[in-house]
Amino acid sequence: MGTLSGRTALVTGGSRGIGRAISERLGREGARVGVHYGHDEGAAKGTVAAIEEAGGRAFAVRAELTAPGGVEVLWEQFDAQAAALDILVNNAGTDGIREPITGVTEADFDRVFALNTKAPFFLTQAGLSRLRDGGRIINTSTGLTRGLAKPELIAYSMTKGAIDVFTATLAKELGPRGITVNAVAPGVVDTDMNAGWLRGEANAGAREAVRAISPLGRIADATDVGDIVAFLASDDSRWVTGQWIDATGGALL
């Protein structure tokens, strides 16, 4: 039996990149995983199939979280396939426009905050009645809020700064129910989001620079983050709550 046998998880943005790695790892640990996606049905089906082929159980949940009523749509679909929730992973997000403050429009700002900050806030709010006592909430933050700041990612970093506050405050509120709330903060991870500047022969210099940031001398894979989330979802993390977990491979040292 896995460490999460008998539990149900929901991973937003769970069909690709870090989200897929989280979904697959939770599935291997025995959780029944709701794989949320916004648009890419093929990726979601592929993630569900991978979990099932590995002996796990999963189902897909489609909802555009930034659309009016998107959170309600997600929970309606979830409720149709699961009776309750044990693990909520707020992972869906976007880096938005890559511009310093002078290049960010109000529409750009609203768009990135809508998915990265507003959606997990109200999704969690609506999910608390479904989350069992002793459950887990795990939010995806970033190393950019603690020393890796980049001017061209100011709006994105601000959304995650809000998630850090959300994490600590919610941990205090939900502690009496035995629910822990933590944030995992990756650095650069080799995913599709970073493919444009990280992959390919033309970006060899960028890859070398990223490797040099970490004392471990390599670039993170999505599974490096997924494994940390699995720990935070398990009983082994029962005395850890309200924490910002550095998952940058030591880049902040």
C-alpha positions as CSV (number, residue, x, y, z in Angstrom):
1,M,0.0,0.0,0.0
2,G,1.1,3.5,-0.8
3,T,1.4,6.3,1.7
4,L,-1.8,7.9,0.3
5,S,-4.0,4.9,-0.2
6,G,-7.6,5.6,0.3
7,R,-7.3,9.4,-0.2
8,T,-8.5,11.6,-3.0
9,A,-6.4,14.4,-4.5
10,L,-7.1,17.3,-6.8
11,V,-4.2,18.8,-8.8
12,T,-5.0,22.0,-10.7
13,G,-3.0,22.3,-13.9
14,G,-2.3,18.6,-13.3
15,S,-1.9,17.5,-16.9
16,R,1.4,19.0,-17.9
17,G,4.8,19.9,-16.5
18,I,5.1,20.1,-12.7
19,G,1.4,19.4,-12.4
20,R,1.7,16.1,-14.3
21,A,4.7,15.0,-12.2
22,I,2.7,15.8,-9.0
23,S,-0.4,13.9,-10.3
24,E,1.6,10.8,-11.3
25,R,3.5,10.7,-8.0
26,L,0.4,11.0,-5.9
27,G,-1.2,8.3,-8.0
28,R,1.8,6.0,-7.4
29,E,1.4,6.6,-3.7
30,G,-2.2,5.3,-3.9
31,A,-4.3,8.5,-4.1
32,R,-7.1,8.7,-6.5
33,V,-6.2,11.8,-8.5
34,G,-8.4,14.4,-10.1
35,V,-6.3,15.8,-12.9
36,H,-7.6,19.3,-13.7
37,Y,-6.9,21.0,-17.0
38,G,-8.1,24.1,-18.8
39,H,-7.7,23.4,-22.5
40,D,-5.4,20.5,-23.4
41,E,-7.7,17.5,-23.2
42,G,-5.1,15.3,-24.8
43,A,-2.6,16.0,-22.1
44,A,-5.1,15.3,-19.4
45,K,-6.1,12.0,-20.9
46,G,-2.5,11.1,-21.3
47,T,-1.8,11.9,-17.6
48,V,-4.9,9.9,-16.5
49,A,-3.8,7.0,-18.7
50,A,-0.2,7.1,-17.3
51,I,-1.5,7.0,-13.7
52,E,-3.8,4.1,-14.5
53,E,-1.1,2.2,-16.4
54,A,1.1,2.4,-13.3
55,G,-1.7,0.8,-11.3
56,G,-3.3,4.0,-9.9
57,R,-6.7,5.6,-10.2
58,A,-7.4,9.0,-11.8
59,F,-10.1,11.1,-13.5
60,A,-10.0,14.3,-15.5
61,V,-11.7,17.6,-14.6
62,R,-12.0,20.4,-17.1
63,A,-12.6,24.0,-16.1
64,E,-11.2,27.3,-17.3
65,L,-10.5,28.8,-13.9
66,T,-10.3,32.4,-15.1
67,A,-13.7,32.3,-16.8
68,P,-16.8,33.5,-15.0
69,G,-18.1,30.5,-12.9
70,G,-15.0,28.5,-13.6
71,V,-14.4,27.5,-10.0
72,E,-18.0,26.3,-9.7
73,V,-17.6,24.3,-12.9
74,L,-14.5,22.6,-11.5
75,W,-16.2,21.6,-8.3
76,E,-19.4,20.4,-10.1
77,Q,-17.2,18.1,-12.2
78,F,-15.2,17.0,-9.2
79,D,-18.3,16.2,-7.1
80,A,-19.7,14.1,-9.9
81,Q,-16.7,11.8,-9.6
82,A,-15.6,12.0,-6.0
83,A,-17.4,12.1,-2.6
84,A,-14.8,14.2,-0.7
85,L,-11.3,15.6,-0.9
86,D,-8.1,14.9,1.1
87,I,-5.4,16.7,-0.8
88,L,-5.7,19.9,-2.7
89,V,-2.7,21.0,-4.9
90,N,-3.1,24.6,-6.2
91,N,-0.7,24.3,-9.1
92,A,-2.3,25.9,-12.1
93,G,-0.6,29.0,-13.2
94,T,1.1,31.1,-15.9
95,D,4.2,33.3,-16.0
96,G,2.2,35.8,-17.9
97,I,4.0,38.5,-19.9
98,R,7.7,38.7,-19.4
99,E,8.2,42.4,-19.1
100,P,9.6,44.9,-16.5
101,I,7.1,47.2,-14.9
102,T,7.1,49.7,-17.7
103,G,6.0,47.0,-20.2
104,V,3.1,45.5,-18.1
105,T,-0.4,46.7,-19.1
106,E,-3.4,46.6,-16.7
107,A,-4.8,43.7,-18.8
108,D,-1.5,41.8,-18.5
109,F,-1.6,42.3,-14.7
110,D,-5.2,41.2,-14.3
111,R,-4.7,38.1,-16.4
112,V,-1.8,36.7,-14.4
113,F,-3.4,37.5,-11.1
114,A,-6.7,36.0,-12.2
115,L,-5.1,32.5,-12.7
116,N,-2.3,32.6,-10.2
117,T,-3.9,34.3,-7.2
118,K,-7.6,34.8,-7.5
119,A,-8.4,31.3,-8.8
120,P,-6.6,29.4,-6.0
121,F,-8.1,31.7,-3.4
122,F,-11.7,31.1,-4.4
123,L,-11.2,27.5,-5.4
124,T,-9.9,26.8,-1.9
125,Q,-12.7,28.7,-0.3
126,A,-15.3,26.6,-2.1
127,G,-13.3,23.4,-1.5
128,L,-13.0,23.7,2.3
129,S,-16.4,22.1,2.8
130,R,-15.2,19.1,0.8
131,L,-11.8,18.8,2.4
132,R,-11.7,16.3,5.2
133,D,-10.2,17.1,8.6
134,G,-6.6,16.1,8.6
135,G,-6.3,17.0,4.9
136,R,-3.5,18.8,3.0
137,I,-3.3,21.9,0.9
138,I,-0.2,22.5,-1.1
139,N,0.4,25.6,-3.1
140,T,2.9,26.2,-5.9
141,S,5.0,29.3,-5.2
142,T,8.4,30.3,-6.6
143,G,12.0,31.0,-5.6
144,L,11.4,34.5,-7.2
145,T,9.7,35.7,-4.0
146,R,12.8,35.0,-1.9
147,G,15.9,36.3,-3.6
148,L,15.8,35.3,-7.2
149,A,13.8,38.3,-8.3
150,K,13.8,39.1,-12.0
151,P,12.5,42.5,-13.3
152,E,10.9,40.9,-16.3
153,L,8.8,38.6,-14.1
154,I,7.6,41.3,-11.6
155,A,3.9,40.6,-12.1
156,Y,4.3,36.9,-11.9
157,S,6.4,37.1,-8.8
158,M,3.8,39.4,-7.1
159,T,1.1,36.8,-7.7
160,K,3.3,34.2,-5.9
161,G,4.1,36.6,-3.0
162,A,0.3,36.7,-2.4
163,I,0.3,32.9,-2.4
164,D,3.0,32.9,0.2
165,V,0.8,35.0,2.5
166,F,-2.3,32.9,1.6
167,T,-0.3,29.8,2.7
168,A,0.8,31.1,6.1
169,T,-2.5,32.7,7.0
170,L,-4.6,29.7,5.9
171,A,-2.4,27.3,7.9
172,K,-3.3,29.2,11.1
173,E,-7.0,29.2,10.2
174,L,-7.2,25.5,9.4
175,G,-4.9,24.1,12.0
176,P,-7.7,23.3,14.4
177,R,-9.0,20.9,11.8
178,G,-5.7,19.2,11.5
179,I,-5.3,20.5,8.0
180,T,-1.8,21.5,7.0
181,V,-1.1,24.2,4.4
182,N,2.3,24.6,2.7
183,A,3.9,26.1,-0.3
184,V,6.5,24.5,-2.6
185,A,8.8,27.0,-4.3
186,P,10.7,25.8,-7.4
187,G,13.4,27.6,-9.2
188,V,14.0,26.9,-12.9
189,V,12.4,23.6,-13.9
190,D,12.8,22.0,-17.3
191,T,9.1,22.2,-18.4
192,D,7.3,23.5,-21.5
193,M,6.8,26.9,-19.8
194,N,10.6,27.4,-19.9
195,A,11.3,25.6,-23.2
196,G,11.5,28.7,-25.3
197,W,14.7,29.9,-23.5
198,L,16.0,26.7,-22.0
199,R,15.9,24.0,-24.6
200,G,17.6,23.5,-27.9
201,E,21.2,24.1,-29.1
202,A,20.7,27.9,-29.3
203,N,20.1,28.0,-25.5
204,A,23.1,25.9,-24.4
205,G,24.5,29.0,-22.6
206,A,21.2,29.5,-20.7
207,R,21.2,25.9,-19.5
208,E,24.8,26.2,-18.3
209,A,24.0,29.4,-16.4
210,V,21.0,27.7,-14.7
211,R,23.1,24.7,-13.7
212,A,25.7,27.0,-12.2
213,I,23.1,28.6,-9.9
214,S,22.6,25.3,-8.0
215,P,25.3,23.7,-5.9
216,L,24.0,20.4,-7.2
217,G,25.0,21.5,-10.7
218,R,22.0,20.5,-12.7
219,I,18.6,21.7,-13.9
220,A,15.5,20.5,-12.0
221,D,13.1,18.0,-13.5
222,A,9.4,18.2,-12.8
223,T,9.7,15.1,-10.7
224,D,12.0,16.8,-8.3
225,V,9.1,19.0,-7.3
226,G,6.5,16.3,-7.5
227,D,8.4,14.2,-5.0
228,I,8.4,17.1,-2.5
229,V,4.7,17.6,-2.9
230,A,4.1,13.9,-2.2
231,F,5.9,14.2,1.1
232,L,3.8,17.2,2.1
233,A,0.7,15.3,1.1
234,S,1.7,12.3,3.4
235,D,1.4,11.7,7.1
236,D,5.2,12.1,7.3
237,S,4.7,15.9,7.0
238,R,2.0,16.1,9.7
239,W,4.1,18.6,11.8
240,V,4.9,20.9,8.9
241,T,2.5,23.7,8.2
242,G,2.5,27.3,7.1
243,Q,5.9,26.8,5.5
244,W,7.6,28.0,2.3
245,I,9.6,25.0,1.1
246,D,12.7,25.9,-0.9
247,A,12.7,23.7,-4.0
248,T,15.3,25.6,-5.9
249,G,18.1,23.1,-5.5
250,G,20.1,25.4,-3.3
251,A,19.9,28.3,-5.7
252,L,19.3,30.7,-2.8
253,L,22.4,29.8,-0.9
